[in-house]
């Protein structure tokens, strides 16, 4: 069962004045904390079963736990988003953050894929390809990507939103983004719309310095990956070595126009 649902309200979600491309709320406390509290995110996280709220520039991705049925969650989430948009209320606010105050939301800083004059030529090329070729596909799936560095030939990335804790996030990186970064061919080959991360497998290998991708995981994400690996081994033991666990990721995100 899919765990993330992308809502498209046909309305700007993150105000123009905020430089970050996304905001992610992982707890009720984060919806009240600086620098970008959100009344709507607070309401959505109060819905039984909802575990996180992700804001893209013009979309909202809501993630639930595996024990909750969307039939019980979706109508209330849809109603809250519609009411917030039609009322004209500010979806994201900005308040000053004191030096000793912990950041409430994931994101909220400068875009990690933006140009930096201190970047090397290789890093600049990696960022440009991530921003123009990979980010649009991940946003299409209700998420985003952060650039965390380039060390010893490895591109360090952090997946956000719908891609953050899905079972197929490692597949997304290895079979999609890594292949693209290691097999760069030509921008002209990617004029057609990218349907999924899996179709990113043909853009970047002429950057000889890129040797691979490493996913940056939070503690809860590492635990989730370990649990899924255990489940996969158990499934193979029961049904044979060719058994494959169903994953949440490619083709699993529903999209709703609010």
Secondary structure, DSSP 8 states (H G I E B T S, - for coil): ---EEEEE-SS--S-TT---S-EEE-SGGGGTSSS---HHHHHHHTSTTEEEEEE-SS-EEEEE-TTS-HHHHHHHHHHHHHHHHHHT--SS------TTS---SEE-S--TTS--TTS-HHHHHHHHHIIIIIHHHHHHTTEEEEEEEEETTEEEEEEEETTSS-TTHHHIIIIIIIHHHHB---GGGG-S---SGGGGTTSBTT-TT--EEEE---HHHHHHHHHHHHHHHHHHHHH-TT-----SSTT--EEEE-
